[in-house]
Amino acid sequence: MPYSPAAARIGRCRRRALRCSAMDTDDLQRRCLTGSGSISSELVDRLLERGHGAVVADRAGRGEWFCASAWARSLAGEGRLDEALEVLAPYVATTWWTAVVEVAELLEDGGRTEEAIETVRARTALGHPQALEHYARLLARHGRATEAFDLLLPLADERGRISALAEVAAAAGREEEAAALLSARIAEHRCTDFPWCCRGFDIDTARGLLATIRERQGRIDDAIALLRPRHAVQGGSRDQLADLLARHGRFQELYAYAKATGDEEALEPLAQVLEERGDVEGAIAVYRWEELPAAEHPNAAFAHAQLLARHGRDDEAIAVMRDQADRRPAEDWILHTLTDLCLKAGRPAEGLAHLDILATRRGGQEPWDLYWFRLSLLAARDGVDTAVQQARTHPEADTPYAAADIARLLADSGRTEEAVAALEQHTVPRWHTTKLAGYLIDLGRTTEALALLQRTTAPPPPTPTADLWADMPPF
């Protein structure tokens, strides 16, 4: 039989699939989300940076997803796209959506657009719940926006799908159709359990998407009117109205909005716009507005301090966070920010002095989670040996979490062997093992590092299912 590159590739993929035969979608997703029983992406990057590509390539063929993803990207970056696809083939064979997306992205980046589209279309045809909007966006990026819009329009009953519809509408020249659908949702639907109802397609989502369309059309007043009646911004989300007002220079309205809602974080978009325009003094003044002082709000104070530090105003930045530490002496992230600012400004003694004041106010009590910030300050002022010696006098010094902080201090000072020794004294959970493995890789002790990361318990048996995919871990 004559040699066939395609047949050869299929054969190699089958051999790799046999080596990865323990993989299934539930197990892959569980390990991807939790990092349990696998080599983390951070450690894979570390292996590659230190010249251990052969190790990564080998583990890619043994069910290690982060190794497979990184190695495939590396091969594709060298123009070896077919080899990259071979690496990922066993993972795609499990129907795991994350692997399908990875292959589609590699094909798209490599200029093989039709193959990328077909890869995602096949999953869409099987009814994969995440494939439709991904497929539509892929079509729209490659001149087929009308086709994408027609595909989404009758099925836009969930947040992901309606978001994709609104996104491709402009390229398809059909923004008014999308706007009509969203307007009907706003007019007719009543949410019963905001924000958990409506499969994510609640009234606030509809208002936000319609406002985005109106802004693209230049109808700024309409967009603002749509956003004003929305519910409070959910935790971790950007305030769309504040961003919109800032983008269009509606500064007085933004001030009034922030004052009316009492939302100090609504001022951050304004400060960002002013800073980008070169008006640093104006940006700083935003956080000093008397009617909504940033000092009363730790998140705003943090943004204020970072702004000051970016522009070399270390004294003021430290003063802002020192005030926050005085107000909230038990907030570890505030103390961490203060110590970082003092270190970057070359003023470790000042940071230590303030931590001493706070410790005195707590009656000398300083649990480790409020103590470990001292280590880098002590090392900068008195040397690493003094910092480590003092740390080991703390009542919690023999705990795994204290050992991890001491090890990090040693490793950052180039004393990685001592960092390993500090960690090896403890039998510790996975996060600690990952740290230790990283230091072993730095020392070239790769075999030991990988041995630490081997799964210590068997994977759970696959759960029988009629689904053609399984993208969530079984818990």
Order of alpha helices (4+ residues) and beta strands (2+ residues): alpha-alpha-alpha-alpha-alpha-alpha-alpha-alpha-alpha-alpha-alpha-alpha-alpha-alpha-alpha-alpha-alpha-alpha-alpha-alpha-alpha-alpha-alpha-alpha-alpha-alpha-alpha-alpha
